[in-house]
Amino acid sequence: MSGWHVSAQGALEQIDDLNKRIAALSEESARAELGKLGAASFIRWFLAARPRPISPLSAMTVEDYIKQMLAMGWGRAEAERAFPGHPGLREAPSGPARGAEVRSDR
C-alpha cells in the first residue's frame, strides 16, 4: 500500500496509478470468503472499510474486543498493546491496577 513494488530484477519501482491497482485488488478479492485462510480473504479484509474485524479470521470488531478486554478488568494492557491510541481506550477509565488496594477512608 506504499505505492512501490519490487521488480523482477529486485529493484524498487513506483507503482503507476496506485488507486487503480487497489480498486482491481478489491474487485478481485470481493468474492473471497471471509474467515478462511488465503490471500484473497486477507486482501478483502485488509481493504475492508472500518470498522472491520480484528483479524481476517475473526468476526469480532476492534471496538468489541476493547470493550471485552476492559470488562475483564485486567485486559487493558493487552488492548493498549494491540491497538495503541484507539479512541475506545481514551474514553474508558483505567480503574485501579489489578491487585491494588482501594482505600475508602479518604
Biotite code that builds the C-alpha atoms (Angstrom):
import biotite.structure as struc

atoms = struc.array([
    struc.Atom([0.000, 0.000, 0.000], chain_id="A", res_id=1, res_name="MET", atom_name="CA", element="C"),
    struc.Atom([3.079, 2.206, -0.115], chain_id="A", res_id=2, res_name="SER", atom_name="CA", element="C"),
    struc.Atom([2.951, 2.819, -3.845], chain_id="A", res_id=3, res_name="GLY", atom_name="CA", element="C"),
    struc.Atom([6.076, 0.772, -4.520], chain_id="A", res_id=4, res_name="TRP", atom_name="CA", element="C"),
    struc.Atom([6.765, -2.806, -5.605], chain_id="A", res_id=5, res_name="HIS", atom_name="CA", element="C"),
    struc.Atom([9.784, -4.996, -6.166], chain_id="A", res_id=6, res_name="VAL", atom_name="CA", element="C"),
    struc.Atom([10.509, -5.619, -9.842], chain_id="A", res_id=7, res_name="SER", atom_name="CA", element="C"),
    struc.Atom([11.533, -8.971, -11.323], chain_id="A", res_id=8, res_name="ALA", atom_name="CA", element="C"),
    struc.Atom([15.114, -7.686, -11.130], chain_id="A", res_id=9, res_name="GLN", atom_name="CA", element="C"),
    struc.Atom([14.764, -6.983, -7.387], chain_id="A", res_id=10, res_name="GLY", atom_name="CA", element="C"),
    struc.Atom([14.652, -3.193, -7.677], chain_id="A", res_id=11, res_name="ALA", atom_name="CA", element="C"),
    struc.Atom([12.064, -0.920, -6.038], chain_id="A", res_id=12, res_name="LEU", atom_name="CA", element="C"),
    struc.Atom([9.756, 0.667, -8.590], chain_id="A", res_id=13, res_name="GLU", atom_name="CA", element="C"),
    struc.Atom([6.956, 3.141, -8.090], chain_id="A", res_id=14, res_name="GLN", atom_name="CA", element="C"),
    struc.Atom([3.506, 1.779, -8.956], chain_id="A", res_id=15, res_name="ILE", atom_name="CA", element="C"),
    struc.Atom([1.748, 3.708, -11.685], chain_id="A", res_id=16, res_name="ASP", atom_name="CA", element="C"),
    struc.Atom([-1.874, 4.552, -10.810], chain_id="A", res_id=17, res_name="ASP", atom_name="CA", element="C"),
    struc.Atom([-1.946, 3.034, -7.316], chain_id="A", res_id=18, res_name="LEU", atom_name="CA", element="C"),
    struc.Atom([-5.664, 3.754, -6.861], chain_id="A", res_id=19, res_name="ASN", atom_name="CA", element="C"),
    struc.Atom([-6.482, 1.725, -9.988], chain_id="A", res_id=20, res_name="LYS", atom_name="CA", element="C"),
    struc.Atom([-4.395, -1.204, -8.696], chain_id="A", res_id=21, res_name="ARG", atom_name="CA", element="C"),
    struc.Atom([-6.109, -1.090, -5.294], chain_id="A", res_id=22, res_name="ILE", atom_name="CA", element="C"),
    struc.Atom([-9.550, -0.967, -6.926], chain_id="A", res_id=23, res_name="ALA", atom_name="CA", element="C"),
    struc.Atom([-8.635, -4.003, -9.051], chain_id="A", res_id=24, res_name="ALA", atom_name="CA", element="C"),
    struc.Atom([-7.429, -5.924, -5.978], chain_id="A", res_id=25, res_name="LEU", atom_name="CA", element="C"),
    struc.Atom([-10.615, -5.019, -4.144], chain_id="A", res_id=26, res_name="SER", atom_name="CA", element="C"),
    struc.Atom([-12.765, -6.227, -7.030], chain_id="A", res_id=27, res_name="GLU", atom_name="CA", element="C"),
    struc.Atom([-10.783, -9.456, -7.439], chain_id="A", res_id=28, res_name="GLU", atom_name="CA", element="C"),
    struc.Atom([-10.995, -10.285, -3.736], chain_id="A", res_id=29, res_name="SER", atom_name="CA", element="C"),
    struc.Atom([-14.656, -9.242, -3.218], chain_id="A", res_id=30, res_name="ALA", atom_name="CA", element="C"),
    struc.Atom([-15.868, -12.804, -3.754], chain_id="A", res_id=31, res_name="ARG", atom_name="CA", element="C"),
    struc.Atom([-13.362, -14.315, -1.316], chain_id="A", res_id=32, res_name="ALA", atom_name="CA", element="C"),
    struc.Atom([-14.942, -15.993, 1.679], chain_id="A", res_id=33, res_name="GLU", atom_name="CA", element="C"),
    struc.Atom([-14.259, -14.097, 4.896], chain_id="A", res_id=34, res_name="LEU", atom_name="CA", element="C"),
    struc.Atom([-12.831, -16.099, 7.766], chain_id="A", res_id=35, res_name="GLY", atom_name="CA", element="C"),
    struc.Atom([-10.966, -18.532, 5.524], chain_id="A", res_id=36, res_name="LYS", atom_name="CA", element="C"),
    struc.Atom([-7.215, -18.786, 5.069], chain_id="A", res_id=37, res_name="LEU", atom_name="CA", element="C"),
    struc.Atom([-5.972, -17.445, 1.768], chain_id="A", res_id=38, res_name="GLY", atom_name="CA", element="C"),
    struc.Atom([-4.511, -14.419, 0.063], chain_id="A", res_id=39, res_name="ALA", atom_name="CA", element="C"),
    struc.Atom([-7.837, -13.265, -1.412], chain_id="A", res_id=40, res_name="ALA", atom_name="CA", element="C"),
    struc.Atom([-9.548, -13.370, 2.008], chain_id="A", res_id=41, res_name="SER", atom_name="CA", element="C"),
    struc.Atom([-6.666, -11.445, 3.563], chain_id="A", res_id=42, res_name="PHE", atom_name="CA", element="C"),
    struc.Atom([-6.784, -8.789, 0.825], chain_id="A", res_id=43, res_name="ILE", atom_name="CA", element="C"),
    struc.Atom([-10.561, -8.481, 1.219], chain_id="A", res_id=44, res_name="ARG", atom_name="CA", element="C"),
    struc.Atom([-10.145, -7.987, 4.992], chain_id="A", res_id=45, res_name="TRP", atom_name="CA", element="C"),
    struc.Atom([-7.210, -5.572, 4.589], chain_id="A", res_id=46, res_name="PHE", atom_name="CA", element="C"),
    struc.Atom([-9.108, -3.339, 2.147], chain_id="A", res_id=47, res_name="LEU", atom_name="CA", element="C"),
    struc.Atom([-12.417, -3.500, 4.056], chain_id="A", res_id=48, res_name="ALA", atom_name="CA", element="C"),
    struc.Atom([-13.930, -0.307, 5.389], chain_id="A", res_id=49, res_name="ALA", atom_name="CA", element="C"),
    struc.Atom([-13.584, 0.347, 9.105], chain_id="A", res_id=50, res_name="ARG", atom_name="CA", element="C"),
    struc.Atom([-14.768, -0.927, 11.474], chain_id="A", res_id=51, res_name="PRO", atom_name="CA", element="C"),
    struc.Atom([-13.521, -4.305, 10.387], chain_id="A", res_id=52, res_name="ARG", atom_name="CA", element="C"),
    struc.Atom([-12.829, -7.479, 12.389], chain_id="A", res_id=53, res_name="PRO", atom_name="CA", element="C"),
    struc.Atom([-9.638, -7.614, 14.449], chain_id="A", res_id=54, res_name="ILE", atom_name="CA", element="C"),
    struc.Atom([-8.135, -10.161, 12.063], chain_id="A", res_id=55, res_name="SER", atom_name="CA", element="C"),
    struc.Atom([-9.014, -11.889, 8.784], chain_id="A", res_id=56, res_name="PRO", atom_name="CA", element="C"),
    struc.Atom([-10.152, -14.982, 10.696], chain_id="A", res_id=57, res_name="LEU", atom_name="CA", element="C"),
    struc.Atom([-12.332, -13.229, 13.298], chain_id="A", res_id=58, res_name="SER", atom_name="CA", element="C"),
    struc.Atom([-15.830, -11.748, 13.324], chain_id="A", res_id=59, res_name="ALA", atom_name="CA", element="C"),
    struc.Atom([-15.070, -9.557, 16.377], chain_id="A", res_id=60, res_name="MET", atom_name="CA", element="C"),
    struc.Atom([-14.528, -5.840, 15.710], chain_id="A", res_id=61, res_name="THR", atom_name="CA", element="C"),
    struc.Atom([-11.766, -3.838, 17.353], chain_id="A", res_id=62, res_name="VAL", atom_name="CA", element="C"),
    struc.Atom([-14.362, -1.906, 19.348], chain_id="A", res_id=63, res_name="GLU", atom_name="CA", element="C"),
    struc.Atom([-15.941, -5.115, 20.692], chain_id="A", res_id=64, res_name="ASP", atom_name="CA", element="C"),
    struc.Atom([-12.504, -6.551, 21.528], chain_id="A", res_id=65, res_name="TYR", atom_name="CA", element="C"),
    struc.Atom([-11.544, -3.449, 23.517], chain_id="A", res_id=66, res_name="ILE", atom_name="CA", element="C"),
    struc.Atom([-14.877, -3.435, 25.375], chain_id="A", res_id=67, res_name="LYS", atom_name="CA", element="C"),
    struc.Atom([-14.453, -7.124, 26.222], chain_id="A", res_id=68, res_name="GLN", atom_name="CA", element="C"),
    struc.Atom([-10.877, -6.653, 27.441], chain_id="A", res_id=69, res_name="MET", atom_name="CA", element="C"),
    struc.Atom([-11.841, -3.661, 29.607], chain_id="A", res_id=70, res_name="LEU", atom_name="CA", element="C"),
    struc.Atom([-14.840, -5.532, 31.036], chain_id="A", res_id=71, res_name="ALA", atom_name="CA", element="C"),
    struc.Atom([-12.499, -8.297, 32.243], chain_id="A", res_id=72, res_name="MET", atom_name="CA", element="C"),
    struc.Atom([-10.791, -5.770, 34.496], chain_id="A", res_id=73, res_name="GLY", atom_name="CA", element="C"),
    struc.Atom([-7.282, -6.958, 33.704], chain_id="A", res_id=74, res_name="TRP", atom_name="CA", element="C"),
    struc.Atom([-7.216, -6.747, 29.897], chain_id="A", res_id=75, res_name="GLY", atom_name="CA", element="C"),
    struc.Atom([-6.472, -3.044, 29.439], chain_id="A", res_id=76, res_name="ARG", atom_name="CA", element="C"),
    struc.Atom([-2.723, -3.545, 28.951], chain_id="A", res_id=77, res_name="ALA", atom_name="CA", element="C"),
    struc.Atom([-3.359, -6.158, 26.245], chain_id="A", res_id=78, res_name="GLU", atom_name="CA", element="C"),
    struc.Atom([-5.878, -3.900, 24.469], chain_id="A", res_id=79, res_name="ALA", atom_name="CA", element="C"),
    struc.Atom([-3.414, -0.972, 24.606], chain_id="A", res_id=80, res_name="GLU", atom_name="CA", element="C"),
    struc.Atom([-0.632, -3.184, 23.240], chain_id="A", res_id=81, res_name="ARG", atom_name="CA", element="C"),
    struc.Atom([-2.783, -4.453, 20.380], chain_id="A", res_id=82, res_name="ALA", atom_name="CA", element="C"),
    struc.Atom([-4.443, -1.135, 19.493], chain_id="A", res_id=83, res_name="PHE", atom_name="CA", element="C"),
    struc.Atom([-2.385, 1.774, 20.912], chain_id="A", res_id=84, res_name="PRO", atom_name="CA", element="C"),
    struc.Atom([-4.141, 5.124, 20.840], chain_id="A", res_id=85, res_name="GLY", atom_name="CA", element="C"),
    struc.Atom([-7.550, 3.677, 19.951], chain_id="A", res_id=86, res_name="HIS", atom_name="CA", element="C"),
    struc.Atom([-10.372, 6.091, 20.912], chain_id="A", res_id=87, res_name="PRO", atom_name="CA", element="C"),
    struc.Atom([-12.097, 3.340, 22.907], chain_id="A", res_id=88, res_name="GLY", atom_name="CA", element="C"),
    struc.Atom([-9.123, 3.271, 25.251], chain_id="A", res_id=89, res_name="LEU", atom_name="CA", element="C"),
    struc.Atom([-9.014, 7.029, 25.719], chain_id="A", res_id=90, res_name="ARG", atom_name="CA", element="C"),
    struc.Atom([-12.677, 7.160, 26.729], chain_id="A", res_id=91, res_name="GLU", atom_name="CA", element="C"),
    struc.Atom([-12.548, 4.250, 29.153], chain_id="A", res_id=92, res_name="ALA", atom_name="CA", element="C"),
    struc.Atom([-11.414, 4.806, 32.744], chain_id="A", res_id=93, res_name="PRO", atom_name="CA", element="C"),
    struc.Atom([-8.393, 2.784, 33.748], chain_id="A", res_id=94, res_name="SER", atom_name="CA", element="C"),
    struc.Atom([-9.530, 1.963, 37.269], chain_id="A", res_id=95, res_name="GLY", atom_name="CA", element="C"),
    struc.Atom([-7.205, 0.547, 39.900], chain_id="A", res_id=96, res_name="PRO", atom_name="CA", element="C"),
    struc.Atom([-4.459, -1.806, 38.846], chain_id="A", res_id=97, res_name="ALA", atom_name="CA", element="C"),
    struc.Atom([-5.087, -5.489, 39.396], chain_id="A", res_id=98, res_name="ARG", atom_name="CA", element="C"),
    struc.Atom([-4.310, -6.354, 42.968], chain_id="A", res_id=99, res_name="GLY", atom_name="CA", element="C"),
    struc.Atom([-4.149, -2.696, 44.035], chain_id="A", res_id=100, res_name="ALA", atom_name="CA", element="C"),
    struc.Atom([-5.647, -1.805, 47.363], chain_id="A", res_id=101, res_name="GLU", atom_name="CA", element="C"),
    struc.Atom([-8.564, 0.623, 47.142], chain_id="A", res_id=102, res_name="VAL", atom_name="CA", element="C"),
    struc.Atom([-8.988, 2.812, 50.232], chain_id="A", res_id=103, res_name="ARG", atom_name="CA", element="C"),
    struc.Atom([-12.336, 4.343, 51.072], chain_id="A", res_id=104, res_name="SER", atom_name="CA", element="C"),
    struc.Atom([-11.304, 6.304, 54.203], chain_id="A", res_id=105, res_name="ASP", atom_name="CA", element="C"),
    struc.Atom([-10.123, 9.386, 52.275], chain_id="A", res_id=106, res_name="ARG", atom_name="CA", element="C"),
])
